[in-house]
Amino acid sequence: SVPQDLSVVGFDATMQARLATPSLTAIVQPLETIGRTATDLLLSLVRGEDVSTHHLIPATCYMGGSTAPPH
């Protein structure tokens, strides 16, 4: 049973994940920031500017009821 025997973590916390029983612990991506960064990079490339190949965009973790501390 979850989370007593098994912890479950998802990616992209959706409304369905939060409504599940137990609610799903999930990594939340900042989609607006990702889109804005991608657009800025694309425009820089179109202008012929040099762009970095790595951009770190921090994600957060929504702690639902599908995880428990190790035992």
PDB file of N, CA, C and O in Angstrom:
ATOM      1  N   SER A   1       0.840  -1.192   0.000  1.00  0.00           N
ATOM      2  CA  SER A   1       0.000   0.000   0.000  1.00  0.00           C
ATOM      3  C   SER A   1       0.878   1.246   0.000  1.00  0.00           C
ATOM      4  O   SER A   1       2.011   1.224   0.482  1.00  0.00           O
ATOM      5  N   VAL A   2       0.349   2.310  -0.536  1.00  0.00           N
ATOM      6  CA  VAL A   2       1.061   3.582  -0.654  1.00  0.00           C
ATOM      7  C   VAL A   2       0.588   4.495   0.466  1.00  0.00           C
ATOM      8  O   VAL A   2      -0.625   4.615   0.641  1.00  0.00           O
ATOM      9  N   PRO A   3       1.427   5.131   1.218  1.00  0.00           N
ATOM     10  CA  PRO A   3       2.880   5.133   1.171  1.00  0.00           C
ATOM     11  C   PRO A   3       3.528   4.189   2.183  1.00  0.00           C
ATOM     12  O   PRO A   3       4.747   4.228   2.353  1.00  0.00           O
ATOM     13  N   GLN A   4       2.760   3.355   2.849  1.00  0.00           N
ATOM     14  CA  GLN A   4       3.331   2.498   3.892  1.00  0.00           C
ATOM     15  C   GLN A   4       4.391   1.538   3.363  1.00  0.00           C
ATOM     16  O   GLN A   4       5.436   1.369   3.993  1.00  0.00           O
ATOM     17  N   ASP A   5       4.143   0.912   2.228  1.00  0.00           N
ATOM     18  CA  ASP A   5       5.074  -0.059   1.665  1.00  0.00           C
ATOM     19  C   ASP A   5       5.878   0.474   0.494  1.00  0.00           C
ATOM     20  O   ASP A   5       6.960  -0.028   0.192  1.00  0.00           O
ATOM     21  N   LEU A   6       5.344   1.491  -0.164  1.00  0.00           N
ATOM     22  CA  LEU A   6       5.967   2.011  -1.376  1.00  0.00           C
ATOM     23  C   LEU A   6       5.672   3.492  -1.504  1.00  0.00           C
ATOM     24  O   LEU A   6       4.518   3.909  -1.406  1.00  0.00           O
ATOM     25  N   SER A   7       6.706   4.289  -1.720  1.00  0.00           N
ATOM     26  CA  SER A   7       6.517   5.719  -1.986  1.00  0.00           C
ATOM     27  C   SER A   7       6.470   5.929  -3.492  1.00  0.00           C
ATOM     28  O   SER A   7       7.210   5.290  -4.240  1.00  0.00           O
ATOM     29  N   VAL A   8       5.596   6.830  -3.932  1.00  0.00           N
ATOM     30  CA  VAL A   8       5.430   7.106  -5.357  1.00  0.00           C
ATOM     31  C   VAL A   8       5.615   8.603  -5.579  1.00  0.00           C
ATOM     32  O   VAL A   8       5.009   9.424  -4.891  1.00  0.00           O
ATOM     33  N   VAL A   9       6.468   8.947  -6.556  1.00  0.00           N
ATOM     34  CA  VAL A   9       6.714  10.348  -6.911  1.00  0.00           C
ATOM     35  C   VAL A   9       6.490  10.494  -8.402  1.00  0.00           C
ATOM     36  O   VAL A   9       6.972   9.683  -9.193  1.00  0.00           O
ATOM     37  N   GLY A  10       5.760  11.529  -8.785  1.00  0.00           N
ATOM     38  CA  GLY A  10       5.502  11.790 -10.187  1.00  0.00           C
ATOM     39  C   GLY A  10       6.250  13.021 -10.664  1.00  0.00           C
ATOM     40  O   GLY A  10       6.997  13.640  -9.907  1.00  0.00           O
ATOM     41  N   PHE A  11       6.045  13.365 -11.911  1.00  0.00           N
ATOM     42  CA  PHE A  11       6.683  14.530 -12.510  1.00  0.00           C
ATOM     43  C   PHE A  11       5.591  15.368 -13.150  1.00  0.00           C
ATOM     44  O   PHE A  11       4.688  14.825 -13.787  1.00  0.00           O
ATOM     45  N   ASP A  12       5.659  16.661 -12.993  1.00  0.00           N
ATOM     46  CA  ASP A  12       4.631  17.581 -13.476  1.00  0.00           C
ATOM     47  C   ASP A  12       3.351  17.417 -12.663  1.00  0.00           C
ATOM     48  O   ASP A  12       2.413  16.746 -13.092  1.00  0.00           O
ATOM     49  N   ALA A  13       3.325  18.022 -11.513  1.00  0.00           N
ATOM     50  CA  ALA A  13       2.158  17.931 -10.633  1.00  0.00           C
ATOM     51  C   ALA A  13       0.936  18.505 -11.330  1.00  0.00           C
ATOM     52  O   ALA A  13       0.855  19.710 -11.567  1.00  0.00           O
ATOM     53  N   THR A  14       0.002  17.651 -11.652  1.00  0.00           N
ATOM     54  CA  THR A  14      -1.231  18.072 -12.302  1.00  0.00           C
ATOM     55  C   THR A  14      -2.352  18.090 -11.268  1.00  0.00           C
ATOM     56  O   THR A  14      -2.187  17.591 -10.155  1.00  0.00           O
ATOM     57  N   MET A  15      -3.474  18.659 -11.637  1.00  0.00           N
ATOM     58  CA  MET A  15      -4.616  18.680 -10.730  1.00  0.00           C
ATOM     59  C   MET A  15      -5.045  17.252 -10.395  1.00  0.00           C
ATOM     60  O   MET A  15      -5.448  16.978  -9.265  1.00  0.00           O
ATOM     61  N   GLN A  16      -4.961  16.340 -11.370  1.00  0.00           N
ATOM     62  CA  GLN A  16      -5.337  14.953 -11.119  1.00  0.00           C
ATOM     63  C   GLN A  16      -4.436  14.334 -10.049  1.00  0.00           C
ATOM     64  O   GLN A  16      -4.898  13.550  -9.220  1.00  0.00           O
ATOM     65  N   ALA A  17      -3.153  14.691 -10.073  1.00  0.00           N
ATOM     66  CA  ALA A  17      -2.225  14.154  -9.076  1.00  0.00           C
ATOM     67  C   ALA A  17      -2.601  14.626  -7.681  1.00  0.00           C
ATOM     68  O   ALA A  17      -2.479  13.872  -6.716  1.00  0.00           O
ATOM     69  N   ARG A  18      -3.052  15.852  -7.568  1.00  0.00           N
ATOM     70  CA  ARG A  18      -3.434  16.386  -6.267  1.00  0.00           C
ATOM     71  C   ARG A  18      -4.770  15.831  -5.790  1.00  0.00           C
ATOM     72  O   ARG A  18      -5.019  15.745  -4.588  1.00  0.00           O
ATOM     73  N   LEU A  19      -5.627  15.456  -6.734  1.00  0.00           N
ATOM     74  CA  LEU A  19      -6.944  14.930  -6.371  1.00  0.00           C
ATOM     75  C   LEU A  19      -6.932  13.432  -6.105  1.00  0.00           C
ATOM     76  O   LEU A  19      -7.899  12.892  -5.566  1.00  0.00           O
ATOM     77  N   ALA A  20      -5.846  12.751  -6.477  1.00  0.00           N
ATOM     78  CA  ALA A  20      -5.748  11.309  -6.259  1.00  0.00           C
ATOM     79  C   ALA A  20      -5.724  11.023  -4.753  1.00  0.00           C
ATOM     80  O   ALA A  20      -5.417  11.904  -3.951  1.00  0.00           O
ATOM     81  N   THR A  21      -6.045   9.799  -4.389  1.00  0.00           N
ATOM     82  CA  THR A  21      -5.987   9.395  -2.987  1.00  0.00           C
ATOM     83  C   THR A  21      -5.024   8.240  -2.857  1.00  0.00           C
ATOM     84  O   THR A  21      -5.291   7.166  -3.395  1.00  0.00           O
ATOM     85  N   PRO A  22      -3.894   8.419  -2.152  1.00  0.00           N
ATOM     86  CA  PRO A  22      -3.414   9.680  -1.579  1.00  0.00           C
ATOM     87  C   PRO A  22      -2.905  10.599  -2.685  1.00  0.00           C
ATOM     88  O   PRO A  22      -2.590  10.151  -3.788  1.00  0.00           O
ATOM     89  N   SER A  23      -2.829  11.901  -2.369  1.00  0.00           N
ATOM     90  CA  SER A  23      -2.327  12.855  -3.372  1.00  0.00           C
ATOM     91  C   SER A  23      -0.889  12.495  -3.738  1.00  0.00           C
ATOM     92  O   SER A  23      -0.111  12.060  -2.889  1.00  0.00           O
ATOM     93  N   LEU A  24      -0.549  12.681  -4.996  1.00  0.00           N
ATOM     94  CA  LEU A  24       0.754  12.266  -5.511  1.00  0.00           C
ATOM     95  C   LEU A  24       1.817  13.316  -5.221  1.00  0.00           C
ATOM     96  O   LEU A  24       1.649  14.488  -5.558  1.00  0.00           O
ATOM     97  N   THR A  25       2.903  12.896  -4.600  1.00  0.00           N
ATOM     98  CA  THR A  25       4.075  13.755  -4.463  1.00  0.00           C
ATOM     99  C   THR A  25       4.657  13.911  -5.867  1.00  0.00           C
ATOM    100  O   THR A  25       4.805  12.925  -6.589  1.00  0.00           O
ATOM    101  N   ALA A  26       4.987  15.150  -6.260  1.00  0.00           N
ATOM    102  CA  ALA A  26       5.425  15.356  -7.640  1.00  0.00           C
ATOM    103  C   ALA A  26       6.394  16.525  -7.755  1.00  0.00           C
ATOM    104  O   ALA A  26       6.353  17.475  -6.973  1.00  0.00           O
ATOM    105  N   ILE A  27       7.258  16.428  -8.745  1.00  0.00           N
ATOM    106  CA  ILE A  27       8.149  17.520  -9.105  1.00  0.00           C
ATOM    107  C   ILE A  27       7.347  18.494  -9.959  1.00  0.00           C
ATOM    108  O   ILE A  27       6.663  18.093 -10.900  1.00  0.00           O
ATOM    109  N   VAL A  28       7.439  19.776  -9.618  1.00  0.00           N
ATOM    110  CA  VAL A  28       6.683  20.815 -10.319  1.00  0.00           C
ATOM    111  C   VAL A  28       7.647  21.655 -11.143  1.00  0.00           C
ATOM    112  O   VAL A  28       8.567  22.268 -10.601  1.00  0.00           O
ATOM    113  N   GLN A  29       7.435  21.681 -12.449  1.00  0.00           N
ATOM    114  CA  GLN A  29       8.265  22.493 -13.340  1.00  0.00           C
ATOM    115  C   GLN A  29       7.640  23.871 -13.520  1.00  0.00           C
ATOM    116  O   GLN A  29       6.424  23.977 -13.678  1.00  0.00           O
ATOM    117  N   PRO A  30       8.448  24.930 -13.499  1.00  0.00           N
ATOM    118  CA  PRO A  30       7.923  26.273 -13.748  1.00  0.00           C
ATOM    119  C   PRO A  30       7.725  26.496 -15.241  1.00  0.00           C
ATOM    120  O   PRO A  30       8.599  27.047 -15.911  1.00  0.00           O
ATOM    121  N   LEU A  31       6.589  26.072 -15.759  1.00  0.00           N
ATOM    122  CA  LEU A  31       6.363  26.073 -17.209  1.00  0.00           C
ATOM    123  C   LEU A  31       6.475  27.458 -17.828  1.00  0.00           C
ATOM    124  O   LEU A  31       6.996  27.594 -18.934  1.00  0.00           O
ATOM    125  N   GLU A  32       5.997  28.486 -17.138  1.00  0.00           N
ATOM    126  CA  GLU A  32       6.100  29.841 -17.692  1.00  0.00           C
ATOM    127  C   GLU A  32       7.560  30.251 -17.840  1.00  0.00           C
ATOM    128  O   GLU A  32       7.939  30.834 -18.856  1.00  0.00           O
ATOM    129  N   THR A  33       8.374  29.954 -16.844  1.00  0.00           N
ATOM    130  CA  THR A  33       9.802  30.287 -16.902  1.00  0.00           C
ATOM    131  C   THR A  33      10.495  29.501 -18.009  1.00  0.00           C
ATOM    132  O   THR A  33      11.334  30.046 -18.726  1.00  0.00           O
ATOM    133  N   ILE A  34      10.152  28.238 -18.152  1.00  0.00           N
ATOM    134  CA  ILE A  34      10.738  27.412 -19.211  1.00  0.00           C
ATOM    135  C   ILE A  34      10.379  27.989 -20.584  1.00  0.00           C
ATOM    136  O   ILE A  34      11.242  28.102 -21.454  1.00  0.00           O
ATOM    137  N   GLY A  35       9.126  28.349 -20.775  1.00  0.00           N
ATOM    138  CA  GLY A  35       8.687  28.919 -22.050  1.00  0.00           C
ATOM    139  C   GLY A  35       9.358  30.246 -22.350  1.00  0.00           C
ATOM    140  O   GLY A  35       9.785  30.495 -23.477  1.00  0.00           O
ATOM    141  N   ARG A  36       9.451  31.107 -21.326  1.00  0.00           N
ATOM    142  CA  ARG A  36      10.081  32.416 -21.512  1.00  0.00           C
ATOM    143  C   ARG A  36      11.560  32.255 -21.864  1.00  0.00           C
ATOM    144  O   ARG A  36      12.070  32.940 -22.750  1.00  0.00           O
ATOM    145  N   THR A  37      12.247  31.344 -21.165  1.00  0.00           N
ATOM    146  CA  THR A  37      13.667  31.113 -21.429  1.00  0.00           C
ATOM    147  C   THR A  37      13.878  30.564 -22.836  1.00  0.00           C
ATOM    148  O   THR A  37      14.795  30.988 -23.540  1.00  0.00           O
ATOM    149  N   ALA A  38      13.033  29.624 -23.245  1.00  0.00           N
ATOM    150  CA  ALA A  38      13.148  29.054 -24.589  1.00  0.00           C
ATOM    151  C   ALA A  38      12.923  30.114 -25.657  1.00  0.00           C
ATOM    152  O   ALA A  38      13.628  30.145 -26.666  1.00  0.00           O
ATOM    153  N   THR A  39      11.938  30.982 -25.435  1.00  0.00           N
ATOM    154  CA  THR A  39      11.660  32.050 -26.396  1.00  0.00           C
ATOM    155  C   THR A  39      12.832  33.018 -26.485  1.00  0.00           C
ATOM    156  O   THR A  39      13.238  33.408 -27.579  1.00  0.00           O
ATOM    157  N   ASP A  40      13.374  33.404 -25.338  1.00  0.00           N
ATOM    158  CA  ASP A  40      14.530  34.315 -25.332  1.00  0.00           C
ATOM    159  C   ASP A  40      15.720  33.700 -26.062  1.00  0.00           C
ATOM    160  O   ASP A  40      16.408  34.380 -26.822  1.00  0.00           O
ATOM    161  N   LEU A  41      15.959  32.404 -25.826  1.00  0.00           N
ATOM    162  CA  LEU A  41      17.068  31.736 -26.504  1.00  0.00           C
ATOM    163  C   LEU A  41      16.850  31.675 -28.013  1.00  0.00           C
ATOM    164  O   LEU A  41      17.773  31.905 -28.795  1.00  0.00           O
ATOM    165  N   LEU A  42      15.631  31.366 -28.406  1.00  0.00           N
ATOM    166  CA  LEU A  42      15.323  31.300 -29.834  1.00  0.00           C
ATOM    167  C   LEU A  42      15.525  32.661 -30.500  1.00  0.00           C
ATOM    168  O   LEU A  42      16.107  32.740 -31.582  1.00  0.00           O
ATOM    169  N   LEU A  43      15.053  33.719 -29.870  1.00  0.00           N
ATOM    170  CA  LEU A  43      15.230  35.058 -30.433  1.00  0.00           C
ATOM    171  C   LEU A  43      16.707  35.434 -30.512  1.00  0.00           C
ATOM    172  O   LEU A  43      17.135  36.071 -31.474  1.00  0.00           O
ATOM    173  N   SER A  44      17.477  35.047 -29.516  1.00  0.00           N
ATOM    174  CA  SER A  44      18.920  35.310 -29.549  1.00  0.00           C
ATOM    175  C   SER A  44      19.581  34.579 -30.710  1.00  0.00           C
ATOM    176  O   SER A  44      20.442  35.131 -31.396  1.00  0.00           O
ATOM    177  N   LEU A  45      19.171  33.342 -30.922  1.00  0.00           N
ATOM    178  CA  LEU A  45      19.728  32.575 -32.044  1.00  0.00           C
ATOM    179  C   LEU A  45      19.355  33.203 -33.379  1.00  0.00           C
ATOM    180  O   LEU A  45      20.188  33.270 -34.283  1.00  0.00           O
ATOM    181  N   VAL A  46      18.121  33.660 -33.515  1.00  0.00           N
ATOM    182  CA  VAL A  46      17.674  34.296 -34.759  1.00  0.00           C
ATOM    183  C   VAL A  46      18.494  35.555 -35.033  1.00  0.00           C
ATOM    184  O   VAL A  46      18.798  35.861 -36.186  1.00  0.00           O
ATOM    185  N   ARG A  47      18.853  36.283 -33.977  1.00  0.00           N
ATOM    186  CA  ARG A  47      19.674  37.491 -34.132  1.00  0.00           C
ATOM    187  C   ARG A  47      21.147  37.169 -34.343  1.00  0.00           C
ATOM    188  O   ARG A  47      21.963  38.071 -34.535  1.00  0.00           O
ATOM    189  N   GLY A  48      21.491  35.871 -34.308  1.00  0.00           N
ATOM    190  CA  GLY A  48      22.875  35.463 -34.533  1.00  0.00           C
ATOM    191  C   GLY A  48      23.752  35.589 -33.315  1.00  0.00           C
ATOM    192  O   GLY A  48      24.977  35.548 -33.429  1.00  0.00           O
ATOM    193  N   GLU A  49      23.162  35.741 -32.160  1.00  0.00           N
ATOM    194  CA  GLU A  49      23.919  35.869 -30.914  1.00  0.00           C
ATOM    195  C   GLU A  49      24.339  34.494 -30.412  1.00  0.00           C
ATOM    196  O   GLU A  49      23.675  33.488 -30.664  1.00  0.00           O
ATOM    197  N   ASP A  50      25.453  34.479 -29.698  1.00  0.00           N
ATOM    198  CA  ASP A  50      25.934  33.249 -29.088  1.00  0.00           C
ATOM    199  C   ASP A  50      25.111  32.998 -27.818  1.00  0.00           C
ATOM    200  O   ASP A  50      24.909  33.911 -27.016  1.00  0.00           O
ATOM    201  N   VAL A  51      24.648  31.783 -27.642  1.00  0.00           N
ATOM    202  CA  VAL A  51      23.868  31.456 -26.444  1.00  0.00           C
ATOM    203  C   VAL A  51      24.528  30.313 -25.693  1.00  0.00           C
ATOM    204  O   VAL A  51      25.178  29.453 -26.287  1.00  0.00           O
ATOM    205  N   SER A  52      24.355  30.318 -24.404  1.00  0.00           N
ATOM    206  CA  SER A  52      24.887  29.244 -23.576  1.00  0.00           C
ATOM    207  C   SER A  52      24.094  27.971 -23.846  1.00  0.00           C
ATOM    208  O   SER A  52      22.904  28.029 -24.156  1.00  0.00           O
ATOM    209  N   THR A  53      24.742  26.845 -23.730  1.00  0.00           N
ATOM    210  CA  THR A  53      24.048  25.584 -23.978  1.00  0.00           C
ATOM    211  C   THR A  53      23.357  25.037 -22.734  1.00  0.00           C
ATOM    212  O   THR A  53      22.572  24.094 -22.836  1.00  0.00           O
ATOM    213  N   HIS A  54      23.632  25.611 -21.556  1.00  0.00           N
ATOM    214  CA  HIS A  54      23.039  25.108 -20.318  1.00  0.00           C
ATOM    215  C   HIS A  54      22.321  26.221 -19.573  1.00  0.00           C
ATOM    216  O   HIS A  54      22.885  27.289 -19.337  1.00  0.00           O
ATOM    217  N   HIS A  55      21.094  25.966 -19.212  1.00  0.00           N
ATOM    218  CA  HIS A  55      20.320  26.903 -18.417  1.00  0.00           C
ATOM    219  C   HIS A  55      19.655  26.117 -17.301  1.00  0.00           C
ATOM    220  O   HIS A  55      18.886  25.191 -17.560  1.00  0.00           O
ATOM    221  N   LEU A  56      19.946  26.478 -16.081  1.00  0.00           N
ATOM    222  CA  LEU A  56      19.374  25.794 -14.928  1.00  0.00           C
ATOM    223  C   LEU A  56      18.105  26.517 -14.495  1.00  0.00           C
ATOM    224  O   LEU A  56      18.140  27.690 -14.123  1.00  0.00           O
ATOM    225  N   ILE A  57      16.993  25.806 -14.547  1.00  0.00           N
ATOM    226  CA  ILE A  57      15.716  26.357 -14.110  1.00  0.00           C
ATOM    227  C   ILE A  57      15.248  25.476 -12.958  1.00  0.00           C
ATOM    228  O   ILE A  57      14.847  24.332 -13.175  1.00  0.00           O
ATOM    229  N   PRO A  58      15.295  25.999 -11.740  1.00  0.00           N
ATOM    230  CA  PRO A  58      14.961  25.176 -10.573  1.00  0.00           C
ATOM    231  C   PRO A  58      13.498  24.729 -10.577  1.00  0.00           C
ATOM    232  O   PRO A  58      12.602  25.479 -10.963  1.00  0.00           O
ATOM    233  N   ALA A  59      13.289  23.520 -10.147  1.00  0.00           N
ATOM    234  CA  ALA A  59      11.948  22.970  -9.968  1.00  0.00           C
ATOM    235  C   ALA A  59      11.683  22.881  -8.467  1.00  0.00           C
ATOM    236  O   ALA A  59      12.600  23.010  -7.657  1.00  0.00           O
ATOM    237  N   THR A  60      10.439  22.661  -8.111  1.00  0.00           N
ATOM    238  CA  THR A  60      10.076  22.477  -6.709  1.00  0.00           C
ATOM    239  C   THR A  60       9.406  21.121  -6.554  1.00  0.00           C
ATOM    240  O   THR A  60       9.088  20.454  -7.539  1.00  0.00           O
ATOM    241  N   CYS A  61       9.201  20.732  -5.333  1.00  0.00           N
ATOM    242  CA  CYS A  61       8.565  19.452  -5.059  1.00  0.00           C
ATOM    243  C   CYS A  61       7.277  19.694  -4.284  1.00  0.00           C
ATOM    244  O   CYS A  61       7.287  20.305  -3.216  1.00  0.00           O
ATOM    245  N   TYR A  62       6.166  19.206  -4.835  1.00  0.00           N
ATOM    246  CA  TYR A  62       4.889  19.234  -4.125  1.00  0.00           C
ATOM    247  C   TYR A  62       4.813  17.947  -3.315  1.00  0.00           C
ATOM    248  O   TYR A  62       4.800  16.848  -3.868  1.00  0.00           O
ATOM    249  N   MET A  63       4.764  18.101  -2.002  1.00  0.00           N
ATOM    250  CA  MET A  63       4.737  16.940  -1.125  1.00  0.00           C
ATOM    251  C   MET A  63       3.299  16.486  -0.912  1.00  0.00           C
ATOM    252  O   MET A  63       2.543  17.105  -0.164  1.00  0.00           O
ATOM    253  N   GLY A  64       2.940  15.416  -1.570  1.00  0.00           N
ATOM    254  CA  GLY A  64       1.617  14.837  -1.403  1.00  0.00           C
ATOM    255  C   GLY A  64       1.657  13.717  -0.382  1.00  0.00           C
ATOM    256  O   GLY A  64       2.630  13.584   0.361  1.00  0.00           O
ATOM    257  N   GLY A  65       0.647  12.942  -0.342  1.00  0.00           N
ATOM    258  CA  GLY A  65       0.570  11.858   0.621  1.00  0.00           C
ATOM    259  C   GLY A  65       1.098  10.536   0.112  1.00  0.00           C
ATOM    260  O   GLY A  65       0.946   9.519   0.788  1.00  0.00           O
ATOM    261  N   SER A  66       1.718  10.516  -1.067  1.00  0.00           N
ATOM    262  CA  SER A  66       2.168   9.254  -1.652  1.00  0.00           C
ATOM    263  C   SER A  66       3.598   8.888  -1.277  1.00  0.00           C
ATOM    264  O   SER A  66       4.142   7.910  -1.790  1.00  0.00           O
ATOM    265  N   THR A  67       4.208   9.659  -0.392  1.00  0.00           N
ATOM    266  CA  THR A  67       5.551   9.345   0.059  1.00  0.00           C
ATOM    267  C   THR A  67       5.612   9.343   1.584  1.00  0.00           C
ATOM    268  O   THR A  67       4.847  10.034   2.257  1.00  0.00           O
ATOM    269  N   ALA A  68       6.534   8.555   2.104  1.00  0.00           N
ATOM    270  CA  ALA A  68       6.734   8.476   3.552  1.00  0.00           C
ATOM    271  C   ALA A  68       8.227   8.362   3.811  1.00  0.00           C
ATOM    272  O   ALA A  68       8.974   7.924   2.935  1.00  0.00           O
ATOM    273  N   PRO A  69       8.670   8.748   4.997  1.00  0.00           N
ATOM    274  CA  PRO A  69      10.094   8.584   5.331  1.00  0.00           C
ATOM    275  C   PRO A  69      10.478   7.101   5.277  1.00  0.00           C
ATOM    276  O   PRO A  69       9.638   6.232   5.511  1.00  0.00           O
ATOM    277  N   PRO A  70      11.743   6.818   4.969  1.00  0.00           N
ATOM    278  CA  PRO A  70      12.191   5.416   4.947  1.00  0.00           C
ATOM    279  C   PRO A  70      12.051   4.793   6.326  1.00  0.00           C
ATOM    280  O   PRO A  70      12.164   5.474   7.345  1.00  0.00           O
ATOM    281  N   HIS A  71      11.805   3.502   6.342  1.00  0.00           N
ATOM    282  CA  HIS A  71      11.746   2.794   7.635  1.00  0.00           C
ATOM    283  C   HIS A  71      12.592   1.541   7.608  1.00  0.00           C
ATOM    284  O   HIS A  71      12.661   0.822   8.605  1.00  0.00           O
TER     285      HIS A  71
END
